[in-house]
Structure formats: C-alpha cells, structure tokens
C-alpha cells in the first residue's frame, strides 16, 4: 500500500474528529478530563468536533493529514501542531512555499 501526506481541508474535520475519538477514547487522561464520556457519548463527540473546529479557525494553527492513496483516499491519521512565529519575515518565507 502507498500513503501520502497532504494539507488538511475543512472537509477532513469529520474524519479527524473520528480518529481523535478512537485514539483517545480509552486513554487514562480522558478518565480525568471527561469522566462521564461513556454515559454521555454524544456530548463528548460534540465537544471534540467543536474543539477541532475552533482550532481550525484559530490563526496560527497548521494542520497536516495522512491520506491513504488507494480506494477513496481514506484519512487514516493526522498531526496538528502550532508553530509559534517570533519573526514575521521567516513566517512569510515559510508560507510562500
């Protein structure tokens, strides 16, 4: 199988949200942060979707999504990071590429 990495689009947020939920559902930290997620699954899913949507529209966050090339190009992973720019010139140069 071949894989590729491409910049995420807003349309990918549903898949990203699903991967986040699958990846962190049984994490011990979630037991502390969201102890009632099992009883209120829809509320937790909405929280994750809203959190990621807010991040999407927050300036300064950059996203990257791993996409499986075969089939329909299914999203199988993602990385989401924030780059803190201290130099505006370097930021402009980076965004020009």
N, C-alpha and C positions, 0 to 999 in steps of 0.2 A: 504494500500500500504506500501511496505517496501522500505527503502532507504539505501544506504551505501555510505561511503566516501572512495575514493581511490586516490592514487597519479595520477596526470595527465600524459598523454603521449603526444608526439608531435602531434599525430593524433587527439587529442582533441582540437587543436587550432582553428579549424573552428567553432566548437560549442561554444567555449569560446568567440571567436570574435563576434558571433551572439548574445550571451547573453549580452555582453558588449554593443553592439549597441542597443538592445532592452531596456536594463536597463537605458542607459544614453541619448538616442535619444532626449527626451523632457526635459532633465534636464536644469535648468536655467544656470548652469555653461557652458554648451555646447553652449548656445547662445553667450557667451563671447569668449570662446576658438575657436569655429568653427561656426561662424555666417552664413556661406554660405553652410552648410551641406545639407540643403533642396534642393538647386539648383544644388549641386554637390555631390549627394549621393554616387556615385561610388568612387569618390575621398576620401570621408570620410571613407567609408568602407575599402578601401585600406590602408588608414592611420592607422586605428585601427588594421587591420591584421598585417601590418608591425611593428607597435609599440609592439604588443604582441609577435611577432616572435623574435624581437630584445631582448625583456626581457627574452624570453625562453632561448636564448643562452648566456645571461649575467650571469657570475658566481655570486653566492650569492643569486639569486632569487630562491625561492622554491614555488612550486605550489601544490594545492590540488583541486580536482574537485569532486563535489557531483554527484553521478550517481543514476538514478532510476533503481532499480533492475528488475522490470517487463519489458516485451517486449524486446526490443533490447538494453537495458541499456542506455537509452537516458540521455545525460548530461543536468541537469536542474539547475545547479548553480555552482559557483566556488569561491574560495578565493585565492588571490595571494598576497603573502607578502614577505618582505625581512627581513631576520634575520641578524643583524649586530653582527658578532662574534668578540669579543675582546680577547678571549682566544682560541688558536688553539687546545689545549687538549680537551676542552669542545666541540668544533665543531666535532672533530674526534669521540668522545664518542657518540655524538648525531647521527652522520651519520652511526655509527655501528649498530644502532637498526633497 
